[in-house]
Amino acid sequence: MNKRVTIPVKVMEQTTTPARGNPEMPETARAQMGASSDPAVELDGEKQPAPGLAVASQEDSWRDLALRLQADMDNFRKRQQRLAQDRIEEERQRLLGLFVGVIDDLERALAVPPGDDEALRQGLQLTHRKMLQLLRKEGVEPIEAQHQPFDPQWHEAVAMVSRDSQNVAPNTVVQVVEAGYRLGDRLLRPAKVVVAV
């Protein structure tokens, strides 16, 4: 009784093709290498794909998948860092905007004519200077508006007066009602101004 035995065959791919006319390789071997381009093995009368090539293609697909996942993870990490930076900048802008309101209150207190409370006035002046220093340290700058051309990007007109009565060029800021502040190129709060037209 004849039993059929299946023997696994491993087909090795040659990575370099020998040059024609290589004296170390017999003519028959060179002819066989050029003739067989199908990496299949015939077992029991059926052609089956060579197992080495299936493993190699599966390794390539896993390697490609790993590289894609790694690139996706890098992009996700960068996107999250950008979002975090944007949130930090928004919160910083909000917080510094609150400080601007405190400076307004201090400026109103300092606008009161001096009286018997000179020590209180000096304390307010010191607090005002420190607040301005803090804002400058954080990159906040006051917006120059007095006697400047009106710029809707940085100024908010709250009133208009005749330019003839002020003896200035048209669209000139003649009075700052409330100071404006900016953080770098970003507007924290526009300067509220009176404009001559």
Secondary structure as UniProt FT lines:
FT   TURN            20..21
FT   TURN            23..24
FT   HELIX           27..35
FT   STRAND          40..43
FT   TURN            44..45
FT   STRAND          46..49
FT   HELIX           51..110
FT   HELIX           118..137
FT   TURN            138..139
FT   STRAND          140..142
FT   TURN            146..147
FT   TURN            152..154
FT   STRAND          155..161
FT   HELIX           163..166
FT   TURN            170..171
FT   STRAND          172..178
FT   STRAND          181..183
FT   TURN            184..185
FT   STRAND          186..189
FT   STRAND          191..196
//
